[in-house]
Amino acid sequence: MRGASLALVLTLSLAGVALAAGADLKTEMKTVVDAATTTIFAVGGDVDPANGPDAAKVPASRWAEAVAAAQKLKGPAANLNSAENKAKGPVWAASAADFARLAGDAEKAAMKKDGAAFSKAANDLGDTCTACHAKFKAQS
């Protein structure tokens, strides 16, 4: 009987870990990714050369915000690209890989203060997020 009780506790604990992992991804998306991408999208508009000559006059502090925001996406990118999450299928795996690559592109462009490259990375990242959410995020 004691062995059965221990097995039940272990099973419930593992189920809790699995549930927490799902909640962690959702929480991470809301608390880390949403805030970081909001900054990336805003700075992307600020620095886009297509928005006129003032885009080149973006202050260093704004670029620093962009670098920090892109760096904050590294943890969520690793989580999205985990074996457990990639098991969701090839569309997930491709979207997660794109997310990681584009976050890296945004970081590199921000470090170089390259408005055109940063704006492109931000736009492409937004497209990737939108496509992935359309497929995998429960719509309410």
C-alpha positions in Angstrom: 0.0 0.0 0.0 2.8 2.4 0.9 4.4 1.8 -2.6 1.0 2.6 -4.3 0.8 5.8 -2.3 4.3 6.8 -3.2 3.5 6.0 -6.9 0.4 8.1 -6.7 2.2 11.1 -5.2 5.0 10.8 -7.8 2.5 10.6 -10.6 0.6 13.6 -9.4 3.9 15.5 -8.9 4.9 14.8 -12.5 1.5 15.8 -13.8 1.9 19.1 -11.9 5.3 19.6 -13.5 3.7 19.1 -16.9 0.9 21.5 -16.2 3.4 24.0 -14.8 5.5 23.7 -17.9 2.4 24.7 -20.0 1.6 27.5 -17.7 5.2 28.6 -17.7 5.2 29.1 -21.5 1.9 31.0 -21.4 3.2 33.2 -18.5 6.6 33.7 -20.2 4.8 34.8 -23.4 2.7 37.3 -21.4 5.3 38.7 -19.1 8.5 38.5 -21.2 7.7 38.2 -24.9 4.8 40.6 -25.0 6.8 43.4 -23.2 10.0 42.8 -25.3 8.2 42.6 -28.6 6.2 45.7 -27.9 9.5 47.6 -27.4 11.0 46.0 -30.5 8.0 46.9 -32.7 7.9 50.4 -31.4 11.7 51.0 -31.9 11.4 49.3 -35.3 9.0 52.1 -36.3 11.2 54.8 -34.7 14.3 53.7 -36.6 12.8 52.7 -40.0 14.4 54.8 -42.6 11.2 54.7 -44.6 9.7 56.9 -41.9 11.8 59.8 -42.9 15.2 61.4 -42.0 14.4 61.7 -38.3 14.7 57.9 -38.0 18.4 58.3 -38.1 18.3 60.6 -35.0 17.0 58.0 -32.6 18.9 58.5 -29.3 21.3 55.9 -28.0 19.0 55.2 -25.1 16.3 54.0 -27.5 18.8 51.7 -29.2 19.8 50.3 -25.8 16.2 49.5 -25.1 16.0 47.7 -28.4 19.2 45.6 -27.6 17.8 44.8 -24.1 14.4 43.8 -25.5 16.0 41.5 -28.1 18.2 39.9 -25.5 15.2 39.2 -23.3 13.8 37.0 -26.1 16.7 34.5 -25.8 15.2 32.5 -22.9 11.7 32.3 -24.5 13.3 31.4 -27.8 15.1 28.5 -26.2 11.9 27.4 -24.5 10.0 27.5 -27.7 12.7 25.5 -29.4 12.8 22.8 -26.7 12.4 19.2 -27.8 9.1 19.1 -25.8 7.7 22.1 -27.7 9.1 21.0 -31.1 7.1 17.8 -30.7 4.1 19.9 -31.5 5.0 19.5 -35.1 6.9 21.0 -38.1 4.9 24.3 -38.2 5.7 24.9 -34.5 9.4 23.9 -35.0 9.7 26.3 -38.0 8.0 29.2 -36.2 10.1 28.7 -33.1 13.3 28.6 -35.2 12.2 31.8 -37.0 11.5 33.4 -33.7 15.0 32.7 -32.4 16.7 33.7 -35.6 14.7 37.0 -35.9 15.3 37.9 -32.3 19.0 37.4 -32.9 18.8 39.5 -36.1 17.1 42.3 -34.1 19.8 42.2 -31.4 22.6 42.4 -34.0 20.9 45.2 -35.9 20.3 47.2 -32.7 23.9 46.8 -31.6 25.0 48.2 -34.9 22.2 50.9 -34.8 21.2 49.7 -38.3 17.6 51.1 -38.7 16.8 49.3 -41.9 18.0 45.9 -40.6 16.3 46.4 -37.2 13.0 47.5 -38.8 13.1 44.4 -41.1 13.8 42.1 -38.2 11.0 43.7 -36.2 8.5 43.4 -39.0 9.4 39.8 -39.8 9.2 38.9 -36.1 5.7 40.4 -36.0 4.7 38.3 -39.0 6.1 35.2 -37.4 4.3 35.8 -34.1 1.0 36.5 -35.9 1.2 33.3 -38.0 2.2 31.1 -35.0 -0.5 32.6 -32.8 -3.1 32.0 -35.5 -2.2 28.3 -35.5 -1.4 27.6 -31.8 -2.8 30.3 -29.5 -6.3 29.7 -28.3 -8.4 32.6 -29.5 -11.0 34.0 -27.2 
